[in-house]
Amino acid sequence: MDELEPSVVTLLASRLEWVLALKGLSLCLLAALCSGLVQARDYRYSDAHLHYVDFFQESAGMEKLLKHMTEANIDHVMLSGIPVAKKWDENEPKRPRYYAGDDAKVYWYSATDVLIAHAYKQLSAAQRQHFHPFLSGFNPNDKNADEHIRRMLELDPGLWQGIGEIFTRHDDLTALIHGDTPQADNEALARVFHLAAEYDLPVMLHSNITSKRERNPLYLQEIETPLRNHPHVRFIWAHAGTSMEIHRHQQRLDFLLPTLERLLGQYPNLYIDLSWSMLRPYLLDKQGKPDVDWLKLVKRYPERFMLGSDVVGRFDGLKDYMDGYRPFLDALPAAVAQQVARDNFLAVLPRRVQEPLAE
């Protein structure tokens, strides 16, 4: 039996309730029937934002990632490193567990891509079809970065399927990085974006839309300038410019939805990563109900949104992360929900990759 849309279920429910009332039957049966109709979906996922290593370039390993992908119904994964490494400073008696664990700096770490390539090459040919390596180990303030990326692409022809996650403005992490604050509209990254267009590679950018204090899109031009200047590059905006750290200070950004409405309408090369900091307070309210306005936006641009876990080196939470999106996906038309859950990520990959992945 084909799945029914929520609007159809509501109509059927009202008719069935009337019939049952006439017959004096229990409405518990009605509730059970309607619940079964609405919850019948079985999603397959693409994780469009996953870091195989953490900020110490360590990982639970490919065996555990494969196991948790199976448990979570994840068919495809964006496989990336972390472009920086956290320093264990000489003056710190205890090794930090996260980049924010102490005041020690982080530094750009190109070897993260070596780790990703090595993990990918250990997979069988069949397993590789489910992994999509993104190259991230470069300094986005260095105008030599594009030449470094070109060398990596030439060393392993056909291996890399995207660029990112590129760290630019990134909360407190930015202050810990040696050197100037990277900005998505700088000259070094413009050179990287030209290279991305040349190789038909999508680019995932982490570029905060504002600071922790400003209640306006303070840094919007830094993401909008590349969208305008590089129309042939498919940009995936990580978390739509939000972060959990911003939410700790500001909770919900009221300007985010209208800003995205304008950007999506104006720039067909913009795609939105709805990874974990987007689930609340945007997609779901405090009671766990889908936000009507965000549902309208996704239905208006059904090919432009994708899901990601944004896990870093540990994978035991993958199923919980992906299942957390179910209430929002269930409120979308079934075809749109499957696009968001799985297909949109595959559609932004290089054209040479998409054909073998057709299923």
LODRENLUM-371716 format. One line per field, with one value per residue (C-alpha): x, y negated, z negated; residue in three letters; residue number from 1. Coordinates in steps of 0.25 Angstrom, whole numbers. Layout:
<atoms>
x	(X,...)
y	(Y,...)
z	(Z,...)
residu	(ALA,...)
num	(NUM,...)
</atoms>
This chain:
<atoms>
x	(0,5,8,-3,0,-3,-14,-21,-20,-27,-38,-40,-39,-51,-59,-56,-58,-73,-75,-70,-78,-91,-87,-84,-70,-57,-49,-37,-38,-38,-25,-18,-22,-17,-4,-1,-3,5,17,19,31,44,55,68,79,91,99,104,113,122,136,143,153,152,160,172,171,167,155,147,150,144,138,130,125,120,113,106,103,95,88,84,79,90,94,104,113,121,135,143,154,156,165,171,177,177,190,193,200,213,206,194,195,183,181,168,157,151,156,149,155,166,172,183,183,179,187,184,186,188,190,176,173,184,176,163,169,176,162,155,166,164,150,145,141,126,128,134,121,115,126,129,142,143,157,159,173,178,179,168,176,187,187,195,183,178,191,192,178,182,193,184,174,185,192,179,171,156,157,152,137,136,144,141,137,144,145,144,136,134,130,142,149,153,160,168,174,188,187,176,161,158,146,139,140,155,164,170,157,153,164,159,145,151,158,145,138,149,148,132,134,123,128,124,126,125,123,115,104,106,114,109,104,99,84,86,93,106,115,104,113,124,115,107,119,124,110,109,123,124,111,116,120,110,112,107,105,108,97,92,102,97,104,101,110,102,89,94,95,83,74,66,71,58,65,70,57,55,69,69,57,64,77,70,62,74,85,82,96,93,89,86,92,82,92,89,89,78,68,65,61,57,52,45,39,41,30,36,26,30,31,21,29,41,33,28,42,47,35,37,52,51,64,73,73,81,83,96,100,113,119,134,142,131,119,111,101,98,84,79,84,77,64,63,59,47,36,40,42,28,22,27,21,27,35,41,45,53,60,64,68,76,76,79,93,96,91,102,113,121,114,125,121,106,103,110,102,89,80)
y	(0,-14,-23,-34,-49,-55,-64,-52,-45,-56,-56,-41,-42,-52,-43,-30,-37,-41,-26,-21,-30,-26,-11,-14,-9,-13,-25,-17,-9,-22,-27,-14,-14,-28,-26,-15,-22,-34,-26,-16,-23,-16,-26,-23,-34,-41,-48,-60,-65,-55,-56,-43,-49,-58,-71,-62,-54,-42,-33,-21,-14,-10,3,-4,-15,-4,3,-10,-14,0,-2,-17,-13,-22,-19,-30,-38,-51,-47,-58,-61,-73,-84,-88,-80,-84,-86,-80,-91,-90,-97,-89,-77,-70,-66,-74,-66,-76,-89,-97,-89,-100,-112,-105,-108,-100,-99,-96,-81,-77,-62,-61,-58,-47,-40,-41,-36,-24,-20,-21,-12,-1,1,11,6,8,1,-11,-14,-18,-28,-42,-48,-63,-70,-80,-80,-94,-108,-117,-130,-124,-128,-116,-107,-105,-99,-90,-85,-83,-74,-66,-64,-60,-50,-42,-45,-42,-40,-54,-57,-71,-81,-84,-86,-99,-106,-122,-129,-118,-123,-122,-112,-124,-131,-119,-118,-123,-135,-144,-141,-133,-140,-133,-145,-146,-145,-132,-125,-131,-124,-111,-113,-115,-102,-95,-100,-94,-81,-81,-79,-84,-93,-92,-105,-108,-123,-128,-138,-146,-147,-142,-156,-163,-160,-163,-156,-163,-154,-151,-158,-148,-136,-144,-149,-136,-131,-143,-143,-128,-123,-110,-105,-97,-103,-95,-105,-97,-99,-111,-120,-116,-108,-103,-114,-125,-119,-118,-133,-137,-125,-126,-136,-142,-148,-134,-129,-142,-143,-128,-131,-142,-135,-122,-130,-138,-128,-114,-110,-110,-97,-97,-86,-84,-78,-77,-91,-94,-83,-92,-103,-104,-91,-86,-95,-92,-82,-74,-79,-83,-98,-102,-113,-104,-93,-103,-107,-93,-90,-102,-98,-83,-80,-90,-84,-72,-65,-63,-58,-66,-56,-56,-43,-36,-29,-23,-34,-33,-26,-36,-48,-43,-39,-52,-58,-48,-58,-68,-59,-52,-66,-67,-61,-47,-50,-63,-56,-46,-56,-63,-51,-44,-49,-64,-61,-51,-61,-72,-62,-63,-58,-47,-41,-42,-32,-20,-24,-23,-12)
z	(0,4,-8,-9,-11,-24,-18,-12,-25,-32,-22,-24,-39,-39,-31,-39,-52,-47,-43,-56,-64,-57,-60,-74,-72,-81,-75,-80,-67,-59,-67,-64,-49,-47,-55,-46,-34,-37,-43,-32,-25,-25,-22,-15,-18,-13,-24,-17,-28,-36,-41,-41,-51,-63,-67,-71,-57,-64,-60,-65,-52,-39,-45,-55,-45,-36,-47,-51,-37,-36,-49,-45,-30,-25,-10,-7,-15,-13,-18,-23,-32,-42,-36,-49,-61,-75,-82,-96,-102,-110,-121,-122,-132,-125,-111,-106,-101,-91,-84,-95,-106,-109,-104,-95,-81,-69,-56,-41,-39,-24,-28,-32,-17,-17,-28,-20,-7,-15,-22,-8,-1,-12,-7,3,17,13,0,6,14,1,-3,3,-2,-3,-4,-15,-20,-16,-21,-16,-18,-9,6,8,4,18,22,10,14,28,24,15,26,36,26,25,38,36,21,16,18,11,3,-12,-22,-21,-34,-33,-44,-54,-68,-79,-70,-61,-73,-75,-61,-59,-49,-44,-44,-31,-23,-12,-3,-4,8,4,4,17,24,17,22,36,35,30,42,51,45,43,28,17,6,-9,-16,-31,-31,-43,-39,-52,-65,-78,-82,-70,-66,-52,-40,-43,-34,-23,-12,-14,-9,1,8,12,16,26,31,33,39,45,31,22,8,-4,-15,-28,-38,-30,-37,-51,-62,-76,-82,-76,-81,-95,-95,-85,-84,-72,-61,-56,-43,-39,-31,-23,-20,-15,-7,1,3,8,18,23,23,29,25,10,3,-12,-22,-33,-42,-57,-62,-52,-58,-70,-71,-56,-50,-63,-74,-89,-88,-77,-67,-53,-50,-39,-33,-32,-25,-15,-12,-10,-1,7,10,8,15,7,-7,-13,-26,-34,-47,-48,-57,-60,-60,-68,-62,-73,-72,-57,-58,-69,-61,-48,-55,-62,-48,-47,-52,-42,-30,-33,-32,-18,-6,-4,8,3,-10,-3,5,-8,-15,-4,10,10,5,16,26,23,24,37,50,52,38,39,51,44,31,38,31)
residu	(MET,ASP,GLU,LEU,GLU,PRO,SER,VAL,VAL,THR,LEU,LEU,ALA,SER,ARG,LEU,GLU,TRP,VAL,LEU,ALA,LEU,LYS,GLY,LEU,SER,LEU,CYS,LEU,LEU,ALA,ALA,LEU,CYS,SER,GLY,LEU,VAL,GLN,ALA,ARG,ASP,TYR,ARG,TYR,SER,ASP,ALA,HIS,LEU,HIS,TYR,VAL,ASP,PHE,PHE,GLN,GLU,SER,ALA,GLY,MET,GLU,LYS,LEU,LEU,LYS,HIS,MET,THR,GLU,ALA,ASN,ILE,ASP,HIS,VAL,MET,LEU,SER,GLY,ILE,PRO,VAL,ALA,LYS,LYS,TRP,ASP,GLU,ASN,GLU,PRO,LYS,ARG,PRO,ARG,TYR,TYR,ALA,GLY,ASP,ASP,ALA,LYS,VAL,TYR,TRP,TYR,SER,ALA,THR,ASP,VAL,LEU,ILE,ALA,HIS,ALA,TYR,LYS,GLN,LEU,SER,ALA,ALA,GLN,ARG,GLN,HIS,PHE,HIS,PRO,PHE,LEU,SER,GLY,PHE,ASN,PRO,ASN,ASP,LYS,ASN,ALA,ASP,GLU,HIS,ILE,ARG,ARG,MET,LEU,GLU,LEU,ASP,PRO,GLY,LEU,TRP,GLN,GLY,ILE,GLY,GLU,ILE,PHE,THR,ARG,HIS,ASP,ASP,LEU,THR,ALA,LEU,ILE,HIS,GLY,ASP,THR,PRO,GLN,ALA,ASP,ASN,GLU,ALA,LEU,ALA,ARG,VAL,PHE,HIS,LEU,ALA,ALA,GLU,TYR,ASP,LEU,PRO,VAL,MET,LEU,HIS,SER,ASN,ILE,THR,SER,LYS,ARG,GLU,ARG,ASN,PRO,LEU,TYR,LEU,GLN,GLU,ILE,GLU,THR,PRO,LEU,ARG,ASN,HIS,PRO,HIS,VAL,ARG,PHE,ILE,TRP,ALA,HIS,ALA,GLY,THR,SER,MET,GLU,ILE,HIS,ARG,HIS,GLN,GLN,ARG,LEU,ASP,PHE,LEU,LEU,PRO,THR,LEU,GLU,ARG,LEU,LEU,GLY,GLN,TYR,PRO,ASN,LEU,TYR,ILE,ASP,LEU,SER,TRP,SER,MET,LEU,ARG,PRO,TYR,LEU,LEU,ASP,LYS,GLN,GLY,LYS,PRO,ASP,VAL,ASP,TRP,LEU,LYS,LEU,VAL,LYS,ARG,TYR,PRO,GLU,ARG,PHE,MET,LEU,GLY,SER,ASP,VAL,VAL,GLY,ARG,PHE,ASP,GLY,LEU,LYS,ASP,TYR,MET,ASP,GLY,TYR,ARG,PRO,PHE,LEU,ASP,ALA,LEU,PRO,ALA,ALA,VAL,ALA,GLN,GLN,VAL,ALA,ARG,ASP,ASN,PHE,LEU,ALA,VAL,LEU,PRO,ARG,ARG,VAL,GLN,GLU,PRO,LEU,ALA,GLU)
num	(1,2,3,4,5,6,7,8,9,10,11,12,13,14,15,16,17,18,19,20,21,22,23,24,25,26,27,28,29,30,31,32,33,34,35,36,37,38,39,40,41,42,43,44,45,46,47,48,49,50,51,52,53,54,55,56,57,58,59,60,61,62,63,64,65,66,67,68,69,70,71,72,73,74,75,76,77,78,79,80,81,82,83,84,85,86,87,88,89,90,91,92,93,94,95,96,97,98,99,100,101,102,103,104,105,106,107,108,109,110,111,112,113,114,115,116,117,118,119,120,121,122,123,124,125,126,127,128,129,130,131,132,133,134,135,136,137,138,139,140,141,142,143,144,145,146,147,148,149,150,151,152,153,154,155,156,157,158,159,160,161,162,163,164,165,166,167,168,169,170,171,172,173,174,175,176,177,178,179,180,181,182,183,184,185,186,187,188,189,190,191,192,193,194,195,196,197,198,199,200,201,202,203,204,205,206,207,208,209,210,211,212,213,214,215,216,217,218,219,220,221,222,223,224,225,226,227,228,229,230,231,232,233,234,235,236,237,238,239,240,241,242,243,244,245,246,247,248,249,250,251,252,253,254,255,256,257,258,259,260,261,262,263,264,265,266,267,268,269,270,271,272,273,274,275,276,277,278,279,280,281,282,283,284,285,286,287,288,289,290,291,292,293,294,295,296,297,298,299,300,301,302,303,304,305,306,307,308,309,310,311,312,313,314,315,316,317,318,319,320,321,322,323,324,325,326,327,328,329,330,331,332,333,334,335,336,337,338,339,340,341,342,343,344,345,346,347,348,349,350,351,352,353,354,355,356,357,358,359)
</atoms>
